[in-house]
Every structure is written in C-alpha cells, then in structure tokens.
Amino acid sequence: MIYRIFALMSFMLMSISGYSLDLELTQGISSAMPVGVDRFTGDADGHEISKVVQNDLRLSGQFKLVAPPARQGEELTVTSWKKAGADNIVTGEVKALENNQIEVHFELTDVVSKGRLLLAKTFTINRHQLRDLSHHISDLVYHKLTGEKGVFSTRIAYVLVQTHGNAKRYSLEIADVDGYNPQSLLVSSEPIMSPSWSPNGKRIAYVSFERKKAQIYTVRVEDGKRQLVTDFSGINGAPAWSPDGKKLAVVLSKSGNPKIYEIDLANGALKQLTFGTSIDTEPRYAPDGKSLLFTSGRGGGPQIYRLTLADGKITRISYDGNYNARASYTPDQKNIVMLHREDKKFNIGVQNTSTARITQLTFANLDESPSLSPNGRLVLYATRFNEKGVLAVVSTDGRIRMRLPSREGDVQEPAWSPYLT
C-alpha cells in the first residue's frame, strides 16, 4: 500500500550531530559574500561566540568565510582583512561581570568602504545564554547583509532511535538549528513519528505508538505537558498545523482507506476533507491557509494534489517523475519542495507553481524527508554517505549543498521550527 511505503520511509532519516558542527560544503557558489569573523576578545567565551557565528554564516550558504590574515599584533586592521578578501567583518569583545554574567559587544564593519560601521550592539546576559546570543548575533548580521530574516535562532525537532540489543529507545528531541543543546521531550519504547511544530513554536504535534496503536498528541515544548488529539481505530497520522494554530490536518482510516481530516483543537470537531477509494496522506497547509497540499495515489501512483478549502476542489499539482510526496510550500507560495523520484532514485525537488516545472535539487540514490527553513532558503533532508545515514542541507535554488556530521543513533523525520520569539 502507498501509505505503508510512506510510513516505512519516515523511519529512514538519520544523523545530526548533537555536539559539534563541522559543515562540509559539497557545492557552493562564486557569488557568496566574503565575510570574516574575527575571534572575540576576552576569555574562552569570546572564542565560543566567534565559532558559533562562523558556523551559522557557513550554514546559511550565503557567505564565504574568509580566514583571518596573519596577525602583526593583537588586533587585525581593516586593510589586512581587505587584502585577505573580506568585504565585511564581524568583531567583538566579551567582559566578565559579577553573578556569572557577561557583557558582549559586537560590530559589523564594511571593509570595502574603508571601515564603515554597519551595526554595533551590546548585550548583558547570563553565561548559560551564550549560544543563544551567538545565534542572535548571526541573525542580526545575516539580516543586515542580505535584507532577509535569519534562521539561526530557530530549532529543530526530530525522533532519535537508539538500539540496545534487541530493544529500541525512541525519543522526541529538540535542538538548536546546528544540533547543539539536544533535549528529550518524550521517551518511549514504542515508535514516535511525524513531529510538526505549531506556528508559534510552543507545541509539537506527533504520532505515538505507546499504547500499541497510533495516536496523535500535542506536547508543550516548555514543560512536556501533553494532550491527546485523536484516538480512532486504524491510522492516526501525519499531523499538520493550520497557519493560525487552531486546527490540525490529520490522516485517519477510521472509515476505510486513509483520508485527510481537519480537527478543531478548541472543541474537537472533526471534518472530512478528502473522499473516495484512494489513499490520501501527508497534508500540509499553504501559508495563506486557503488550501493544502497532500499526497495521493488517486492517479495510479503517489503524486501531489492541492485541496482548496473553500470549495473542496482538488487539483493535481505534480506530473513529472513517477513518485512525488511530502510536499510543502515555500513561504511565498511560489515553489513547492517535495520528495521526487526519477526512475529508482529518490531525491529532493522543487516545483515552480507557475510553470509546474520540477527542478531536481539533489542527486544521490536515496534522499528523503525534506523540511524547509522558515525563510524558505534551505531544505534539511536525509541522505547516505559512506554507507551511513546523514543529514544534508540544500538551498532551494540548488546552488549550495552541505553535509552535516552524524551522531550516535538514528535520527528520523526532522521538522524545522518557525521563527521563535
């Protein structure tokens, strides 16, 4: 069955580092902006901030990190950075205060215009907030240089599967976007699937098998408090939040084949959205809330369809390739990112909504589980490298690809959070 294929594939995503991030750029662009990040003066805290900012800017794919030139003294000059090839530089200093607090000052300088100061800010934080502030600095730099909002202060959710003998341990994890600070929201000896962030980033919907059957829950990120959403016989799967956070689109088989339903989270009211004998699954709302995308076999094989919520009209969206699934709109709704298969190779593709043309973004044999960044610039996905499952990132224009390091255990079904306050 098509749904069983989807379910099997959802268990295959693996590997993101929880403790270090050494990105390997496998394809870049010559137009990337050259930026230098000098070490922040101060103690080890300064070194940590500069390291995080470097990794963030590298992860964005929009910047070429310029190595610091040779030091003639303790500080580097604008001229030396310009000779090294940098257009802009990030510098800063850290001062220790009382009660485990620190003061962090950073500056963004335009090297080309002879040292014009573009940005300067000072923060006072507790030392345990060091990485959060580092990501915030990266967001400020990214926004100033590109005009777009950065994603470095966002988070990811994923399912971590660890095997001990014949036993498996499943945990719903959340972590910084670079994999640091992993925290277990839930732990179970039974499978956990399909995490999905609420639009405000405060809750995650997911599928649990803890009672030996599929159920959909939401869990509050702040304290792990849970709420049962669906408990019907058969399939309860693939939850997706409406843009206003008031409803979930889910897949239920309570009346036969899997169909798309919409459930009102305030009163539990259930509305069936798709009908017929086909298998319909993997719903995703459009950012404007007027329609949703879903995967269906109603045309003979898995393809992407759009359901207009106002009138229930269903339109087939994808035609190229013999398998298209797990679709989601970019924030501007000009493109759709999806799992795309040509012949026997599963890759990540992007379809232009005006021309319907699908552009293949990745080219390995088994890429899967695409998850969009909230600015629509990057796609996190699973692939294999050296006979091991790893995570990789590709830009939605296909020009930049990076591999992330692996960690112990299998990481499945990542979900990129929305922007967080």
C-alpha positions as CSV (number, residue, x, y, z in Angstrom):
1,M,0.0,0.0,0.0
2,I,1.1,3.5,-0.7
3,Y,0.7,4.6,2.9
4,R,2.9,1.7,4.1
5,I,5.6,2.9,1.7
6,F,5.3,6.4,3.2
7,A,5.4,5.1,6.8
8,L,8.5,3.0,6.0
9,M,10.3,5.9,4.5
10,S,9.5,8.1,7.5
11,F,11.7,5.8,9.7
12,M,14.8,6.2,7.4
13,L,16.1,9.7,8.3
14,M,19.4,9.5,10.2
15,S,22.2,11.5,11.7
16,I,22.6,15.0,13.0
17,S,25.3,16.0,15.5
18,G,24.2,17.0,18.9
19,Y,27.5,18.4,20.0
20,S,29.6,19.8,17.1
21,L,29.0,21.2,13.7
22,D,31.7,20.8,11.1
23,L,29.9,21.6,7.9
24,E,31.3,20.1,4.7
25,L,30.5,22.3,1.7
26,T,29.9,19.9,-1.2
27,Q,28.8,22.6,-3.7
28,G,29.0,26.4,-3.4
29,I,28.5,29.5,-5.5
30,S,31.1,32.0,-6.6
31,S,28.7,34.9,-5.7
32,A,28.7,34.1,-2.0
33,M,29.6,37.2,0.1
34,P,33.1,37.0,1.6
35,V,32.8,37.6,5.3
36,G,35.5,37.5,8.0
37,V,34.7,36.6,11.7
38,D,37.5,37.6,14.0
39,R,37.9,36.0,17.3
40,F,36.1,37.9,20.0
41,T,38.5,39.3,22.6
42,G,38.1,38.1,26.1
43,D,38.3,34.6,27.6
44,A,37.0,31.3,26.2
45,D,33.5,32.7,25.9
46,G,34.7,35.0,23.1
47,H,36.2,32.1,21.2
48,E,32.9,30.2,21.5
49,I,30.8,33.1,20.2
50,S,33.0,33.6,17.1
51,K,33.0,29.9,16.4
52,V,29.2,29.7,16.6
53,V,28.8,32.8,14.3
54,Q,31.2,31.3,11.8
55,N,29.3,28.1,11.7
56,D,26.0,29.9,11.4
57,L,27.0,32.0,8.5
58,R,28.5,29.0,6.8
59,L,25.3,27.0,7.3
60,S,23.3,29.8,5.5
61,G,25.1,29.1,2.3
62,Q,25.1,32.9,1.5
63,F,28.6,33.6,2.8
64,K,32.1,32.6,2.1
65,L,34.1,32.6,5.3
66,V,37.4,34.3,4.9
67,A,40.3,33.1,7.1
68,P,41.8,35.7,9.3
69,P,45.0,37.1,8.0
70,A,48.3,36.8,9.8
71,R,48.4,38.9,12.9
72,Q,51.1,41.5,13.3
73,G,49.7,42.4,16.7
74,E,46.7,41.5,18.9
75,E,44.2,43.2,16.6
76,L,43.7,43.0,12.8
77,T,43.2,46.1,10.7
78,V,40.5,46.7,8.1
79,T,43.3,46.9,5.5
80,S,44.6,43.4,6.4
81,W,41.1,42.0,6.2
82,K,40.5,43.6,2.8
83,K,43.7,42.2,1.5
84,A,42.6,38.8,2.7
85,G,39.5,39.1,0.5
86,A,36.7,40.0,3.0
87,D,34.0,42.5,2.2
88,N,32.7,42.7,5.7
89,I,34.0,41.6,9.1
90,V,32.4,40.7,12.5
91,T,34.4,41.6,15.6
92,G,33.6,41.7,19.2
93,E,34.6,41.5,22.8
94,V,33.4,39.8,26.0
95,K,33.8,41.1,29.5
96,A,33.1,39.1,32.6
97,L,30.7,40.6,35.2
98,E,29.5,39.6,38.6
99,N,27.0,36.8,39.3
100,N,28.0,34.7,36.3
101,Q,27.0,37.5,33.9
102,I,28.9,38.6,30.8
103,E,28.8,41.7,28.6
104,V,29.1,41.1,24.9
105,H,29.7,43.8,22.3
106,F,29.9,43.1,18.6
107,E,30.4,45.2,15.5
108,L,29.8,44.5,11.8
109,T,32.1,46.6,9.6
110,D,32.1,47.2,5.9
111,V,35.7,46.6,4.8
112,V,35.2,47.8,1.2
113,S,34.0,51.3,2.3
114,K,37.1,51.8,4.4
115,G,35.7,50.6,7.7
116,R,32.2,52.0,7.7
117,L,30.3,50.7,10.8
118,L,27.2,48.8,9.7
119,L,26.0,47.5,13.1
120,A,27.0,47.7,16.7
121,K,25.2,46.3,19.7
122,T,26.0,45.4,23.4
123,F,24.2,42.7,25.4
124,T,24.4,41.7,29.1
125,I,23.5,38.0,29.6
126,N,23.9,35.1,31.9
127,R,26.7,32.8,30.8
128,H,24.3,29.9,30.1
129,Q,22.7,32.1,27.4
130,L,26.0,32.4,25.4
131,R,24.9,30.2,22.5
132,D,21.5,31.8,22.2
133,L,23.1,35.2,22.0
134,S,25.6,33.9,19.4
135,H,22.8,32.7,17.2
136,H,21.0,36.1,17.7
137,I,24.2,37.9,16.6
138,S,24.3,35.7,13.5
139,D,20.7,36.6,12.7
140,L,21.4,40.3,13.0
141,V,24.5,40.0,10.7
142,Y,22.5,37.9,8.2
143,H,19.6,40.4,8.1
144,K,21.9,43.4,7.7
145,L,23.8,41.9,4.8
146,T,21.0,40.2,2.9
147,G,17.9,42.1,3.9
148,E,16.2,38.8,4.9
149,K,15.5,37.3,8.3
150,G,18.0,34.7,9.5
151,V,17.1,31.3,10.9
152,F,19.9,30.7,13.3
153,S,17.7,31.2,16.4
154,T,15.2,28.6,15.2
155,R,15.2,25.0,16.4
156,I,14.7,21.5,15.0
157,A,12.7,18.6,16.3
158,Y,13.4,15.0,15.4
159,V,13.0,11.4,16.5
160,L,16.1,9.8,17.9
161,V,16.2,6.0,17.8
162,Q,18.8,4.2,19.8
163,T,19.2,0.4,19.8
164,H,20.4,-1.6,22.7
165,G,20.5,-5.3,21.9
166,N,17.0,-6.2,20.8
167,A,15.4,-3.2,22.4
168,K,14.9,0.2,20.8
169,R,14.5,3.6,22.6
170,Y,12.6,6.3,20.8
171,S,12.8,9.9,21.9
172,L,11.3,13.1,20.6
173,E,14.2,15.6,20.7
174,I,14.5,19.3,20.1
175,A,17.8,21.1,19.5
176,D,19.4,24.2,18.2
177,V,19.4,24.5,14.5
178,D,23.0,23.5,14.4
179,G,22.3,20.4,16.5
180,Y,23.6,21.7,19.9
181,N,21.7,21.5,23.1
182,P,19.5,18.5,22.4
183,Q,16.7,17.9,24.9
184,S,14.3,14.9,25.1
185,L,10.7,15.9,25.4
186,L,9.4,12.4,25.4
187,V,10.9,8.9,25.6
188,S,9.2,5.6,24.7
189,S,10.0,2.0,23.9
190,E,7.5,2.3,21.0
191,P,7.8,4.3,17.8
192,I,7.3,8.1,17.7
193,M,6.6,9.7,14.3
194,S,5.8,12.8,12.3
195,P,6.7,15.7,14.6
196,S,5.2,19.0,13.5
197,W,5.8,22.5,15.0
198,S,2.9,24.8,15.9
199,P,3.0,28.2,14.1
200,N,4.1,29.9,17.4
201,G,6.7,27.3,18.2
202,K,5.2,26.4,21.6
203,R,3.8,23.0,20.8
204,I,4.7,20.0,18.7
205,A,2.1,17.5,17.2
206,Y,3.3,14.0,16.8
207,V,2.2,10.3,16.4
208,S,2.7,7.9,19.2
209,F,2.5,4.1,19.4
210,E,3.0,3.9,23.1
211,R,-0.3,2.1,23.6
212,K,0.5,-0.4,20.7
213,K,-1.6,1.7,18.3
214,A,-1.3,5.0,16.5
215,Q,-2.5,8.1,18.4
216,I,-1.9,11.8,17.7
217,Y,-0.8,14.0,20.6
218,T,0.5,17.6,21.0
219,V,3.2,18.3,23.5
220,R,4.1,21.7,25.0
221,V,7.8,22.4,24.4
222,E,8.2,24.4,27.6
223,D,7.2,21.7,30.0
224,G,6.4,18.5,28.1
225,K,2.7,18.6,29.0
226,R,0.7,16.5,26.5
227,Q,-2.8,16.5,25.1
228,L,-4.4,13.6,23.2
229,V,-5.9,14.8,19.9
230,T,-7.1,11.6,18.1
231,D,-7.5,8.0,19.2
232,F,-9.5,6.4,16.4
233,S,-9.2,2.8,15.2
234,G,-6.7,2.3,12.4
235,I,-4.3,5.0,11.2
236,N,-3.9,8.3,13.1
237,G,-1.1,10.0,11.3
238,A,0.7,12.9,9.6
239,P,-0.5,15.9,11.7
240,A,0.0,19.3,10.2
241,W,-0.9,22.7,11.8
242,S,-3.1,25.3,10.2
243,P,-1.3,28.7,9.9
244,D,-3.4,30.1,12.7
245,G,-2.6,27.2,15.0
246,K,-6.3,26.5,15.7
247,K,-6.6,23.3,13.6
248,L,-4.7,20.2,12.6
249,A,-4.9,18.4,9.3
250,V,-4.5,14.6,10.0
251,V,-4.8,11.3,8.3
252,L,-7.4,8.8,9.6
253,S,-8.5,5.5,8.3
254,K,-11.5,5.1,10.7
255,S,-13.9,4.7,7.8
256,G,-11.7,2.7,5.4
257,N,-8.8,4.0,3.3
258,P,-6.6,6.8,4.8
259,K,-8.2,10.2,4.2
260,I,-7.5,13.8,5.2
261,Y,-9.5,15.3,8.0
262,E,-9.4,18.6,9.8
263,I,-9.8,18.8,13.6
264,D,-10.6,21.9,15.6
265,L,-8.3,21.9,18.6
266,A,-10.7,24.0,20.7
267,N,-13.7,21.7,20.6
268,G,-12.5,18.5,18.9
269,A,-14.9,19.0,15.9
270,L,-13.8,16.7,13.0
271,K,-14.3,17.5,9.3
272,Q,-13.5,15.1,6.5
273,L,-11.7,16.8,3.6
274,T,-11.0,14.1,1.0
275,F,-13.2,11.2,-0.1
276,G,-13.2,8.2,-2.4
277,T,-11.2,5.0,-2.5
278,S,-7.7,6.4,-2.9
279,I,-5.1,6.6,-0.2
280,D,-4.6,10.3,0.8
281,T,-1.8,11.3,3.2
282,E,0.9,13.9,4.2
283,P,-1.3,17.1,4.3
284,R,0.4,20.4,4.5
285,Y,-1.4,23.8,4.7
286,A,-0.5,26.6,2.4
287,P,1.0,29.6,4.2
288,D,-2.1,31.7,3.4
289,G,-4.4,28.9,4.9
290,K,-6.6,28.8,1.8
291,S,-5.5,25.4,0.6
292,L,-3.4,22.4,1.5
293,L,-1.2,20.0,-0.4
294,F,-1.3,16.3,0.1
295,T,0.0,13.1,-1.4
296,S,-2.5,10.7,-3.1
297,G,-2.5,7.6,-5.2
298,R,-5.7,8.5,-6.9
299,G,-3.9,8.9,-10.3
300,G,-2.3,5.5,-10.1
301,G,0.9,6.4,-8.2
302,P,2.0,8.9,-5.5
303,Q,1.6,12.4,-6.7
304,I,0.9,15.9,-5.2
305,Y,-2.5,17.4,-5.1
306,R,-4.0,20.7,-3.9
307,L,-7.2,20.9,-2.0
308,T,-9.0,24.3,-2.0
309,L,-10.6,24.6,1.5
310,A,-13.3,27.0,0.5
311,D,-15.0,24.7,-2.1
312,G,-13.2,21.3,-1.7
313,K,-11.9,21.4,-5.2
314,I,-8.9,19.0,-5.8
315,T,-6.3,19.7,-8.4
316,R,-3.3,17.5,-9.4
317,I,-0.1,19.5,-9.0
318,S,2.8,17.2,-9.9
319,Y,3.2,15.3,-13.2
320,D,7.0,14.9,-13.7
321,G,8.5,11.8,-12.2
322,N,6.9,8.6,-11.1
323,Y,6.8,9.4,-7.4
324,N,6.3,12.8,-5.7
325,A,5.4,13.1,-2.0
326,R,5.9,15.1,1.3
327,A,5.2,18.4,-0.4
328,S,5.2,21.8,1.3
329,Y,5.1,25.4,0.0
330,T,7.8,27.9,0.4
331,P,6.6,30.9,2.4
332,D,5.9,33.0,-0.7
333,Q,4.0,30.0,-2.3
334,K,6.0,30.4,-5.5
335,N,7.6,27.0,-5.1
336,I,6.8,23.6,-3.7
337,V,9.5,21.4,-2.1
338,M,8.9,17.7,-2.3
339,L,10.4,14.2,-2.3
340,H,10.9,13.4,-6.0
341,R,11.7,10.2,-7.8
342,E,13.0,9.8,-11.3
343,D,13.3,6.1,-12.2
344,K,14.5,4.4,-9.0
345,K,16.3,7.4,-7.4
346,F,14.7,9.3,-4.6
347,N,15.8,13.0,-4.4
348,I,14.7,16.4,-3.3
349,G,12.9,18.5,-5.9
350,V,11.3,21.9,-6.1
351,Q,8.4,22.8,-8.4
352,N,7.6,26.2,-9.6
353,T,3.9,26.9,-9.0
354,S,3.6,29.0,-12.2
355,T,5.3,26.7,-14.7
356,A,4.8,23.3,-12.9
357,R,8.4,22.5,-13.8
358,I,10.2,20.4,-11.2
359,T,13.9,21.1,-10.7
360,Q,15.9,18.3,-9.0
361,L,18.0,19.7,-6.1
362,T,19.9,16.6,-5.0
363,F,21.3,13.7,-6.9
364,A,22.1,10.8,-4.6
365,N,20.3,7.4,-4.7
366,L,18.2,7.8,-1.6
367,D,17.5,11.4,-0.4
368,E,14.3,11.9,1.7
369,S,12.3,13.7,4.4
370,P,12.7,17.4,3.2
371,S,12.0,20.1,5.8
372,L,12.0,23.8,4.9
373,S,13.7,26.5,6.9
374,P,11.2,29.3,7.9
375,N,12.7,31.7,5.5
376,G,12.3,29.3,2.6
377,R,16.0,29.4,1.7
378,L,17.2,26.0,2.8
379,V,15.9,22.4,2.9
380,L,17.1,19.9,5.5
381,Y,16.9,16.4,4.3
382,A,18.3,12.9,4.8
383,T,20.8,11.1,2.6
384,R,23.5,8.4,2.8
385,F,27.2,9.0,2.8
386,N,29.9,6.3,3.2
387,E,27.2,3.7,3.9
388,K,25.8,5.8,6.7
389,G,22.7,7.9,7.0
390,V,23.5,11.6,7.4
391,L,21.7,14.9,7.2
392,A,22.4,17.4,4.5
393,V,21.2,20.9,3.5
394,V,20.5,22.2,0.1
395,S,19.4,25.6,-0.9
396,T,16.0,25.9,-2.7
397,D,17.8,27.3,-5.8
398,G,20.0,24.2,-5.8
399,R,23.3,26.1,-5.9
400,I,24.5,25.3,-2.4
401,R,24.8,21.8,-0.8
402,M,26.3,20.9,2.6
403,R,26.6,17.8,4.7
404,L,26.2,17.8,8.4
405,P,28.0,15.4,10.7
406,S,26.4,12.3,12.2
407,R,25.7,11.3,15.8
408,E,25.1,8.0,17.6
409,G,21.7,6.6,17.0
410,D,19.3,7.1,14.1
411,V,17.6,10.5,13.6
412,Q,14.3,10.4,11.8
413,E,11.8,12.9,10.5
414,P,13.2,16.3,11.3
415,A,11.0,19.3,11.5
416,W,12.3,22.8,11.3
417,S,10.6,25.2,13.7
418,P,9.0,28.5,12.8
419,Y,10.7,31.8,13.8
420,L,10.8,31.9,17.6
421,T,10.4,35.0,19.8
